[in-house]
C-alpha cells in the first residue's frame, strides 16, 4: 500500500519539475529605476545603494530545512525561483511567488538589488526579512510578520505590521527624518547617533521604552510608535 501511494506522488513531483521551467538567476539592469515596489508572498530582501554601481536586480531561491540536502539530491526541480520582475517607466516591480507545494522542505525566495541613491522603496508582503543598506528617499513596509534591518539614511520610514522587529541605524542626520512604526507586537532598536535631539512618542497598551534623553517637541528626527505591546530602545 505504501508503494502504491508513493508512486503517484513521485510522478507528480517529476511532472512539476518539468512544468513552468524558466531560467533562474537572471539579472536585470535597473539603471533607470528610481522606485522599487516588491509585493507577494514571503521573501528575504537585500537592498543597497552603492553609488558606484552597477545597478542590478536579481531574484533567486534558496533551499533550507531538515530535508534540504536529501531533497536536492533526488529531485531536480531544485527550489526554483518563480518570482517575476519588470520595469514600468522608472519603477521596478517585483512580484514574489511562493514555491511549489510539492517541496518537502523550506524554499526561501530571495530578492537582491543595488539601487541608485535616493530610490523610493515600498514592500508589501505577507512576511519579510529585509536588509537595507544605503541612502534611500523613503522606505515603506507593510507585512504581517517583518524582520527589518536598516543602516543608512531615509527621509521617511513607515512600517506597518502585526509582529515586527526593527533595527534602524542612521549614519547621517539631516534634520528631515520621520520614522513611523505601527504594530501589534513590536521590538524596535533605533539609533540616530549620540547627542541628536529627537521628538519621539510611544502609544501602547503595554510598553517598555529605553531612552537616555527626553523627547524634544518639534525636533527632527521625529519618531512615532504605536502598538499593543512595545519594547523600544531609542538612542
N, C-alpha and C positions, 0 to 999 in steps of 0.2 A: 504493500500500500504506500509506503514511504517513497519507494522508487517511482511509482505511478504519479504521485503528486509532484515529485521533484522534476520530472522530465518536462511537463508543460511550463513550469516556472523557468527552467533553464532555457527553453526555446524562446519564451517571451523576453528574457533578458538579452539573448542574442539578437532578436528582432529589433529591440530598442537600440542596440548598438549600431545597427546599420541604418536606422532611420534618422532623419534630420541631421545628417553629418555636415559639418562645415568646419572651415579652418579656425583654429584657436590660436591665441597669442598674437593676433594681428594688431599692429599699432596704427593709430590714426593721427595724422598731422593736425594739430589744433592751434596753429599759429594765429589764426584769425578769430579765435574764440575769446569772448570777454565775459561769458556767463556759462555756468555749468548747472544742469538740472539732473539729479540722479533719483530715480524712483523705482518702485517694485518691491521685491522680496528682500530678505536679509542679505547683507554683504559686508565684506571687510574693505574699507576705503582708505587709500593713502593719497593725499593731495599735497603738492609742493608748489612753490613759486620761485624756482631758481631762475633769476633774471637772464642768465647766460643761455638758457635753453639747452637742448632743443625742446620745443613744446609738443609733447606727445601724450596720448592716452591709450591705455590697453586694458582689456578685461580678460580674466582668466578664472580658473577654478582650482582649488587645492583640496586634495583628499586628506581626511583626518579620521580619527575614531579608532575603536578597537579592531575593526575588521579591515582597516585600510590596506595593509601590506598584503594580506591574503587575497582580498578582492581584486586589487590591481594586477596580481599575478595571474588570475584566472579569467577575468572579464575585461575585454578591451574597449568598452565604451569609456573607461578611464576618466570618470569625473569630468565630463565635457562642459565647456563654457557655453551657456545658452543666452548670455546677455547680448543686447543689441545697442550699438552706438550710431548716432548720426549727427551731422552738423546742420542746423537750421539758421542761416544767416550768421550771427555771431554767437549763437547758443549751441553748446554741446549737450545733447540729450542722451542719457544712458538709461535704458530700461533693463533692470536686473531680473533675470528669470531663474526660478528655482530649478534645481537639477531633477533628473528623472526619479519617480517614486520607486523604481526598481533598485536604486542604490542601496546597498546593505550597510553603508557607513557614511558618516558625515562628509559632505562635499560643499566646501565654502566658496561661493562666488567672490571674486576679488576685482576691485577697480583701482587702477593706479594712473595718476596723471601729473605731469609737470605743466603748470599753467603760467600765463603771463601775470606779473604782479598787478594787483588791483582788480582781479577777477571776482565776480559775484558767484557765490556757491549756494545752491539750495538742494537739500537732501530730504526726501520724503519716502521713508521705508518702514516696513513692519518692525525690523530690528536692524541695528547697525553698530559696527565698530568703526569709528572714523578717526584718522590721524591727519591733522592739517598742520603744515609747517610752512610759514611764509607770510607774505603781505597780501591780504585779501581786502576787497572793498567791503563786503559784508558776507556773513555766513548765517544761513537759516536751516535748522534741522528739526524735523518732526518725526518722531518714532515712538512706538510703544516701549521698546527697550533700547537704550542707547548708551554706549561707552565712548566718550569723546575726549580726545587729547588735542589741544590746540597750543601751538607755540609760534608766536609772531605778532602780527597786528591785523586788526579789522576794525573799521569804524563802527560796525554794528554786528553783534552776535545775538541771535534769537534761537532759543532751544525750547521745544515743547515735547513732552513725553510723559509716559506713565512711570517707568523706572529709569532713572538717569544717573550716570556717573560722569562728571565733567571735570577735567583738569585743564584749566585755561591759564596760560602764561603769556603776558605781553612783554615783548622785548623792547618796545619803544612806546612812549606816551605822547600823544599829540593834542590831548585835551578835547577830543571829539568823539570819544568812545562811549558806547552804551552797550550794556550786557543785560539781557532779559532771559530768565530761566523759569519755566513753569513746569512742574512735575508733581505727581502724587508722592513719589519717594525719590529723594534727591541726596546724592553725596557730591559736594562740589568743593574744589580746591582752586581758588582764584588768586593769581599772583600778578600784581601790577608794578612791583618794584618798591623799594623802601622809600619812605618819605613822600609818597604820592597821595595828595588829598583825594578822597573818594566820597561820593554821595551814594550810600547804599541803604536798601531797605529789605527786610525779610518778613514775609507774612506767611504763617504756617500754623497748623493745629498743634504741632509739637516740633520744636527746633532746638538745635544747639549751634550757636554761631561763635566761632573763634576769630576775633579780630583784635589787633593791637591798638588800633586808633578808632576814635569815634567817627561817625558819619559827618560829612561836611556838606550841608544842604547847598545845592546849586553847583557843586563841583563836578568836574568830569575828569576821569571816567565816572559814569553813573551805572549802578548795579541794582537791578530789581529782581528779587527772588520770591516766587510764590509756590506753595506746595502744601501737602498734608504733613509729611514727615521730612524734615530738612536737617542735614548736617553740613554746615558750610564753614570753610576756612578761607578768610579773606586777608590778603597781605598787600 
